[in-house]
Amino acid sequence: MKRVLFIALIVITIILTGCNDDNNHTADDGISAGLLVTESGLGDDSFSDSAFHGLEQARDELGITFDYREPFESDFVAQMENLIEQDHDVIIGLSYNALAAMDQLAEKYPEQQFVLIDAVSEKDNVTSITFKEDEGSYLIGLIAGMKTESDVVGFIGGERIEVVEKFEEGFTKGVKEVNSEADVLVEYAETFDDDGLGAQITQDMVEQGADYIFHAAGFTGVGTLKEAEKQGIYAFGVDTDQYFVAEDAVVSSMMKNVNIALYDIMEKLANGEKLDGSHIELGIEEEGVGLAPIRLIQLTESEQSRIDEVVEQ
């Protein structure tokens, strides 16, 4: 329901601002961006929504304009090229699924500036932004390892790709750092777009004794959070603060600040800077990843100190 409401709000925004009008942008409008979100589209309470919110903030505070496309049919090239044809200053693609299309079009349009989130391109006109997911996930693992009562926790990934495996690696390392006896259940849904499957995997893990579950699975993970609430266990969100998805279950979320990264990109462009096609990697130190507020449980003074120490280091 929340996904439907979010999309409805986007439609209202489009009507009021003309954000998604193909003829909205001209060369005299100032800085403009074209955003290609993930296959899950807007309303995922995660990656795509975070990127959209970053551009919304840049629109409101910096005066930029932007348009977006949702590649529901995996038509990345067609959707991205449609944005290029609108003469945007920068074209933004989310996730590794956009890499091949962006590389192809970066070569076809060498004067176009591109930004790729969560993957790395070797093209000179593509600036790549990745995150140190293992650092943020390590903090989540510390909490799960310290607070589990069953000594069984779970990790649910979307597709088995390098970026998601970094989530798993950091989470497992954090759990084991403070609780060597804990079992870490791991399963990949092989999709980011099936909340029903996320719920089923969560139910299976609960039957195996898991009392804390962390997901890095996009909209599939929304099913995880809601099922955790239904089962009366705790869970952790990802990318954005997902507490409001399941308020009786979500202890915290591993924040992946895509919104901040894109706002910073638009601020550079608004200030007249050119992108240099470099690879930018953001971790805790760069405020690229971190923790949402911890809710529902109480950390002891020593547990909180342990987390603070890791962040400082």
N, C-alpha and C positions, 0 to 999 in steps of 0.2 A: 504494500500500500504506500509506504514512504517513497518507493521508487516512482510510482505513478504520480504522486503529489509533486515530487521534485521535477519530473518532466513537464507537468502542467505549469509549474512556476517558470520553467525555461520558456515555454510557449508564450506565456504572458510577457516575459522579458523581451522576447523577439518582437512581439506586437508593439510594445512600448518604445523600444529602442531601435528597431530595424536591424538588430544584430545579425540575423541570418538572411538578410536580403542580398541576393547575388549582385545587385547594382548599388549596394550601399557604400562601398569604398571607392574612392577616387584618389588620385595622386596628391590632391590638395587637402586631404582630410587629416594629415599628420600621420603619426606612427600607427601602423595597423598590423595585426597578426592573424594568421589563419591556423586554427587548431584542429588537428585530426585526433580524436579521442580513441579509446580502445574499442574492440568489438563489442564489449558489454554496453557501451554507450553511457550517456549521462544517467544519473540516478543510481550509480553503483555504490554510493556511500564510501567511496574509496578513491582510486587512482584518477579516474576521469573527472570526478567531481572536484578533487583537489586542484587539478590543473585549471579547470573552468573558473574556480573561485579566485585563483591567482590572477587570471586575466580580468575577472570582474573588478578586483581591487585595483589593478593597474588602470582600468577604464575610469573608475571613480576618482582615483587620486592623481593619475598622471594624464588623463585625457586621451588615452589611446582608444582605438576601436578594434573589434575583433569579430571574427566569424568562426564557425566550427562545422565539422562534419562527423558523422557516426558511421563507421564502416561495418554495418551489420552483416553485409554479404561478403566480407573480407575483400572488398574492392578498394584496397588501399591506394593503388596507383590512380585510379579514376577519381576518387574523392580528393586525394591530395592535389592532383593536377587541376581539379576544379577550383581549389583554393588559390593555387598559383596564378591561374588566369584572372583572378580578381586583383592582382598587382599588390599583394600584401608585402610589407617590408620583411617579414619573417614568417616562415612556415614551421609549425611545431608538430612533431609526431611523438606519440606515446608508446613506449614498450618496444621490445625486440621485434614484434610483428610488423612494425612500421619501417624497420631497417632496410629491407630489400627495396621497397617502394621508394624510400627517400634516397638511397644510393642511386637508383635508376634515374630519378628526376633531378637529383643534384648534378648529375653529369649532363643531362639534357638542358638544364637551366643553370649554367655556371655562375651567373650574376645574382641568382636568388640566394638569400640567406636562409639557412635551415637550422633548427634546433631539434635534437633527438634526445628524448628522455628515456633512461634505463637501458640503453644500448650504446655501442660505440661505432661510429662510422669513420672511415679513413679519408673521406672526401674533404677537400680543402674548404668548401663552403658549408660544411655541417659542423656545428658546435654540439658536442656530446656531453650530456650531464648524467652522471650515475651517482649512486648513493652507497654508503657503507652500511648496508642493511644488517650485516653481522654485528656491528657495534650496537645498534638499537635493539636488535633481537636478543643480544646477550643480556641486556638489562631486563627484558621480559623474562628470560630464562632464570635469572637470579630470583625474581619474585616468585615464579612458579616453583622453583626448587626449594625456596625457603618456606613457602606456605602450604605446599601440598600435604595433605593428611594421609593420603593413600599411597604415596610414593609412586604414583603413576600419573604421568602427564602426557599430553598429546600435541603433535604438530600436524596440521593439514595444509598441504601446498596445493596450488593450482596446477599448472603444467610444470613438468620436471625440467626446468631450465636453470641456467647458472644463477640468475638473480634470485630465484626462489630458493635454490639450494643454499644461498648465502644466509637467507632467513633461518633455514633449518639448522645450519651449522652454528650460527651465533646462539640460537635458542638452546640447542643441546649443550653447547659448551657452558652457557650460563647455569643451566640446571645442574650439570655435573660438578661445577665449581663449588656449589654450596651443598649438594646432596648427591654424593656418589652412589648411593643406594637406589636412587630413583630410576624407574624405567621410563624411557621416552618413546612413546608410540609415534610412528611416522607413516603417513599415507598421502599419496598424491592423487587428486581427483582427475588430473589430466584435462582440466577445463577451468576457466575462470568465470563461467557463465551459467552454473547450474546450482541454484540454492538448495534444491531438493536433494541433490547428491551430497552437498555439504552437510545437510541435516542427517542424512543416513550414515555417513562416515562418523559424524559426531556421536550418534547413538551407539554405533559399534564400539567406539572408544570408551564410552561411558560403561558399557557392559563389561569392558576389560578392566574397569576400575579407575579410569582417568577422572580426576576432579578439577584439573585446569587444562584448557586447550587453547593453543595459539594457532591462528590461521594466517596464511599469506596466499589468499585464494580469490581475491576480487569479490564478485557477486556470489560465487560459490560459498565464500566465507560468511556472507550475510546469513545463509542457512545455518552455518555452524553456530553463529552467535545466538540466533533465535532458538535453536535446538538446545544449546547449553542452558539457556534460561528455562526452557520447558523441562529439562532434566534436573534442574536445581544445582548445577555445577557452575564453576567460574570459567571465564574465557577472556581472551585478549584480542583487541581489534588491530587493524593495520592501516597504514597510510594516513588516515585521518582519525580524529577522536570519534570512535564508533560507540561510545557509551549509550547514545540515544537510540541505537538499533535494538539493544536489549539491556535495559537499565538495571535489571536484577542479576545480570550475569557478567557484564563487561567491567573488569577490574581496572584496566588501563588499555592503552593502544600504543603500538610502536609508530610514532609519527614519522612519516616520510614527507618532508616539507616540499613537495612538488610546487605547491602554490607560491611559496617564498622564492624558490629557484626561478620560476617563470616571471614573477614580479620583478626580480632583480634583472633579468634579461631585458624586460620591457623598459625598465628604468634606464639601463645603459643606452638602449636605442633612442629613448626620449631625450637623453642628454647628448645625442649626436655621436655616440660611440659606434664603431663597427664591430661585429663579431669576428673572431679570428680563427674559427674552425678548430679550437682546442678541445681537449677533454677535461671537463671539470668534475672532480669527485668530491662529494660532500658527506661528511660524517658528523659526529657529535660536536667536534670542535668548531666546525663551520655552520652549526645549527641546521644541518641538513636532515639529521635524524634525532630522535629523542623520545621521551615518554609523555603521554597525555597524563592529566591528573590521575592519581591512584584513588579509586573509590571502592566502596563495599567492604574492604578489608582494612585492618590496621597493621602497619609495620611497627615492629619494636624499634627502639632507638638505635640498637646495634644494626638491625636490618637496613634502616634508612641510611645509616652512616656508611654501610657497605656500598649501597647504590651511589651515594654522593661521592665516595672515594673513587669509584670507577669512572664516573663522569668527569671528575677533576683530572684524573690521569689521562 
